[in-house]
Amino acid sequence: MDEKYIKHRYAPIIPSKDEWPVVKLARERKEFVKKVADLAEARVLGLTGKNPEIIKEELETTLYREKLRIKQNPWAVDPDDENSFWSEVKSSLLQINTDLSLDKSKRFQAYQKVLHRITSRYAEEIASNFKASHYKFTRSVVTYGFSRLLNAARVKGIKSIFSNQYTLQDKIQITGQTDQIRDLATKGTIVMVPTHFSNLDSILIGWIISVLGMPPFIYGAGMNLFNISIFAYFMNALGAYKVDRRKKNLMYLETLKTYSKEAIQFGCHSLFFPGGTRSRSGMIESRLKLGLLSTAIEAQRANFQNGFNDSSGKIFIVPVTINYHFVLEAPSLIREHLSITGQERYYKENDEFSTSYKISKFLLKFFTKGSDISVSIGRAMDVLGNYVDQDGKSLDKRGRQIETRDYFISDGKITVDQQREEEYTHMLGKRIVEEFHKINRVFSSHLVAFVAFESIKAKNNKLDIFDLIRLPEEDISIPYEEFKTACQLVMDRVLELKSQGMIDIAPHMKRSMDEIITHGIDNVGMYHAKRPLIRDKQGDIVTEDMSLLYFYHNRLHGYGLEKLF
Amino acid sequence: MALRNSSKTKRIGVVGVGSFGTAIANMLAEKNEVMVYARKEEVVEEINTVHRTSGREIHPSIRATFSPEELCKSCNILFFMIPSAAFLEVVRNFGPFLYPYHLIIHGTKGLALNLGKGESLDTVQKLKRSQILTMSEVILQETVAVRVGCLAGPNISKELSVGFPAATVIASKYNEVILEGQRLLRSEKFQVYGNSDIIGVELSGVLKNIIAIAAGALAGLGLGENAKGLLVSRGMVEMVHLSKALGGSVQSVMGLAGIGDLVTTCNSVDSRNFTVGFRLAKGESLDQILASMDEVAEGINTIRVMDAFIKTVGIRAPITENLHRVLFEDLAIEDALQFLMKYPFSVDVDFV
């Protein structure tokens, strides 16, 4: 009962590379970076009310934090001149502060100059280094290399390395609204918002975008990924710009937001991981980082202000979920999650994905061994979370056509109202989370992990989560028949939710319950040293690692399924 | 239908010409052109020709219409001033003509239920928060308008129309809605405060109706002013707990829409809720009282909804619970009072 997946590669929607927005942006990189720096400077000035004292304070805070970061948390990717740059900033500030001959407006100008240097530096650092030739190369490396590995692993025999029996698309199943996103990408600007569980996601999504025949998307990738030269190469080739999560100062954040907003307005399709970082708990992100999301709304309003009222100025939000049986980083992710929720303590943005060796090992494992992945493309929405039709027109809940522009109008005119746009960002965030849950595809491994964990929890209902995961593994055992009954109970509810359009299931979930359980146990976290679930000699269900079981169980969090226990 | 040219400045719309709607429409008409909506054609005719309806004067510049479409096309800002029983239906009638550019401020104090087809409060076992809608949530669910606000506070229509000093709260998540409401309504006799906790303000206005019934009952029993002080204070504590359980903030109950409106309503012998309590105390049954009232007192519905809710989530609200037993379970009002006096309220204030 296998479902039809997209097995062919789509024709590119824009055949000529020179027409790709991301290529155009790369051509105009210098002007674009300057524009971003200027606009970011203006934003900071606006936020500080052009008050020299407040600007001074912000500059000093930024300087202090940057100095601290350089000292306490240096990364390989950091440029060599960082120290000298910030020392210069320090001496300029000192000079302005002590120069008594400056009157208020002169001081303001002096501070503004320093501010400009900082935003220019940040804008330059953030900007992507997209090169079309690298992109083409990377794409073929990813496709060719991975499918070779895949065939080597699956088709037995020495010649198998040249076999074409399996392609990457057998392994990575793309489902959902693929035609709509292709269509809309030719009409307006796409902002894709995927769930984020693994560092592999960015490369995976990059590859999917190219399979769908769309020009590369730009996206903010964690700066730590650029620490590794091979990743940095891939990232640059895929149109990534850099996001440094260590820098939390006002100037950096405003520059980053400006970059994103301007790139969207430029027409670059963008990719945000709205959870901000990989989901530590294994749950579908429920609280989104709204900073970058707000830039999509700002860009949409700015397009309307500039008179782009047809679909060419329209921004489409496309939620995407990525489903895995196995997340390589799961053990460290869940450990971090538990230590963060367990006790509020400061933890460093660390970089556990640190060497090329580790990554190669990861990729090898990932592509040579079983473990399928499915990617669901959701229905496109406007920036207020209304679905759009094939022409990109927004529809309300009853299918009536409405204008997104109307949301930004007061008294007949488009107005800029930051507080209003903040509320809109919240609304959009909520809608994205709703859509994530709807397009999320249940895998057998999610089901068995969920049922096993909830059964154990129900048997120990006095324990909180931290005591639960400390239960001695050898004491835990669920009789198979009991487990099967519970699986059926949850499965029935999942199917009921599916009939209401609240969740989706993978095709392998249409087999018999025994087969689903076997498939699930075989696949759940299959390459961890300690398996989250196995069957013992008696055929009962046991676990080797409660925290991993908790991690994989969390994938079905948020549907009220735990009430069944 | 001839529609006004949209380039002309738009009117301010008021939906509903009951006593509160008329008072607000007249206040708005001091500074702006106003269009009101009434369901009945003869009422519209009356307003447009003799500028009055149901014995209430209507500002001569106000135009009336019975077409939701005309009202929506002529106005960017709409005030929904309708009784809660009709709210859902009226909002649904307006839904097809509302667009995201409309700003909506409502002045209705009530709760609606969000139940499946064929379900009612009698058939559902439990009532969760998601099944209870405040009026702004009704608007958000039924229309595409998002910039929604509410108007609440001690605003007895009779006093407003003779120009006594008063104040109100406009609550909305959107500053622009608050500012717009203030600009339109503020005058030397009418102060307008803003609050961003729209749910808390709506709930304050709703929950105070429960306490108003109890206040009427105390008056009916002739129990004096100490008892009333006790009720207002304990009533406020109960409002705080219920409001918090439904997603409102403590601060809003302390404000004009909460304590302000509570004091006014507990002292206003004309209020429908107060009257219900008063007549209960005089020995009438709920059926007898309802039979002789032309409009249902909102507090009765609120008590039913809140009683189901507190039983579902497992919190205690002694005043609400005991009024529910008096109204629907034949508990004698004296016994309810006895019960409340024995209830272990050990802590005076436990929420700040």
Interface residues (C-beta under 8 A of the other chain):
Chain A: L384 N386 D396 K397 R398 R400 I402 E403 T404 D406 Y407 I409 S410 D411 G412 T415 D417 Q419 R420 E423 Y424 M427
Chain B: S6 K10 N76 G95 P96 Y99 P100 Y101 L103 V144 V146 R147 K173 Y174 N175 E176 E180
